[in-house]
């Protein structure tokens, strides 16, 4: 299912770039950057809630929790580097 969603998003991106070549997507992302920041926070809360639910059902190994939680600062750090 995840592979299907990724492929669908790739096709949508390809169609957008093919049929709307004069659209400045970078400017659009910059204008809507606070909405994207809010969306990322929503996703992070969803990840946190899923981790809490997994811990209630059975103890998640520490290594797995640290791997999941370390991805968030790495992604945000890459986003900050992109802005510089």
N, C-alpha and C positions, 0 to 999 in steps of 0.2 A: 504494500500500500504506500509506503514512504517513497519507494522508487517511482511509483506512478505519479505521486504528487510532484516530485522533483522534475520528472519528465514533462508533466503538464505545465509547470512554471517555466521550464526552458522553452517550450513551444510558444507560450504566451509572450515571453520576452523576445523571442525571435520574430514573432508577428508584429509586436510593437515597434521593433527596430526596423523592420522591413517596410511596413505600411505607414509609419509616422516618422520618416527620417529627419524632418525639420524640427521635431520636438526636442527641446533641450532638457533631457532627463536629469542632468546634474543640477541645473537650476531648480527644477521641480523638487528634487530630493532636498535641496538646501532650504527651499521655502517651507517645506513640510517637515523639517528636521525635528521639531518638538513633538509632532504626532508620532514620528518613528521612534523617538526616545520613549514616549509613553507606551507604545506597542512593545518595545523591548522590556520595559518594566513589567508589563502584563505577562509576557512570556516567562520572565524570571520568577514572578510570583507563582505561576502555574508549575514551573519546575520545582520550586520550594514546596508547594502543596503536595505534589506527587511524591517527593522524597519523604515528607512527613507521613503520608499514607503508607508508603512502603515500610517505613520504620515501625509503624503500628502493627502491621501484619507479621513482620519478622525482621529481626535486626539485620540491617544492611551492613556489609563489611565496611570498615573504615576506609580502606583503599578505594572502594567504589564511590563512597561519599566525597572523598577528597578529589577524586578525578572529576566528578560532576561539578563540584563547587569551584574547581580551579579553571574550568573552561570559561566561566563567566568573566572573571577579570582579564583573562587572555584575550577574549573577543573584544571587550571594551577597550583594552589597551591598543589593540590593532586599529580600532575605530579612531582612537585619539591620534595615533601615528598617521593615519590617513589624512586627518584634518591639518596636520602641521605642514 
